[in-house]
């Protein structure tokens, strides 16, 4: 089972993900952390929210499936494992 939490910035996605992970024992990962790691690899300013938003939007627009697959691989997820993903903010 993969649970993905979506919502605007500051809506409590990460807090809820941590609570569910603690209660269920499932691992968790964040799309924001994944985008931040990609931004760092590209030499972008990871402290600027707009830079991260723009990169996330660009990646989703280019290939949404590749973005999701990349986030799953980055999280260490293996098929059949439970996972909580928080931070989905792109269509």
C-alpha positions in Angstrom: 0.0 0.0 0.0 1.3 3.5 -0.9 -0.4 6.4 0.7 0.3 9.9 -0.8 -0.7 13.0 1.1 -1.5 16.1 -1.0 -2.2 19.6 0.0 -0.9 23.2 0.0 2.2 24.3 1.8 1.8 24.3 5.6 -1.4 22.2 5.6 0.1 19.4 7.8 1.1 16.8 5.2 4.4 16.0 6.8 3.0 16.0 10.3 0.2 13.6 9.3 2.7 11.4 7.4 4.9 11.1 10.5 1.9 10.3 12.7 0.6 7.6 10.3 4.1 6.2 9.9 4.6 6.0 13.6 1.3 4.3 14.1 1.6 1.8 11.2 5.3 1.2 11.2 5.4 2.0 7.5 8.4 4.0 6.1 7.8 7.5 4.8 9.4 9.8 2.3 8.7 13.3 1.0 8.4 14.6 -2.5 9.9 17.9 -1.2 13.0 16.0 0.0 13.3 14.3 -3.4 13.0 17.6 -5.3 15.5 19.2 -2.8 18.0 16.4 -3.6 17.6 16.9 -7.3 18.0 20.7 -6.9 21.2 20.2 -5.0 22.6 17.9 -7.7 21.9 20.6 -10.2 23.6 23.3 -8.1 20.3 25.2 -7.5 19.5 27.2 -4.3 17.7 24.6 -2.2 16.8 27.3 0.4 14.5 29.1 -2.0 11.0 27.7 -2.0 10.2 29.1 -5.5 13.3 27.3 -7.0 12.0 24.0 -5.6 8.4 24.7 -6.7 9.6 25.6 -10.2 11.8 22.5 -10.4 9.0 20.2 -9.2 6.6 21.7 -11.7 9.2 21.3 -14.5 9.8 17.7 -13.7 6.1 16.8 -13.5 5.4 18.6 -16.7 8.2 16.9 -18.5 7.2 13.4 -17.4 5.0 12.8 -14.4 5.5 9.1 -14.4 9.3 9.5 -14.4 9.0 12.0 -11.5 6.9 9.5 -9.4 9.2 6.6 -10.3 12.2 8.7 -9.4 10.7 9.6 -6.0 9.9 6.0 -5.3 13.4 4.9 -6.2 15.0 7.7 -4.2 12.9 6.7 -1.1 14.3 3.2 -1.3 10.8 1.8 -2.0 10.6 -1.7 -3.4 7.4 -3.1 -5.1 5.1 -4.6 -2.5 6.4 -2.4 0.3 4.1 0.0 2.2 5.1 3.6 1.9 3.8 7.0 3.0 4.6 9.8 0.5 4.0 13.4 1.6 4.2 16.6 -0.3 2.5 16.0 -3.5 1.5 19.5 -4.8 1.7 19.1 -8.5 -1.2 18.0 -10.8 
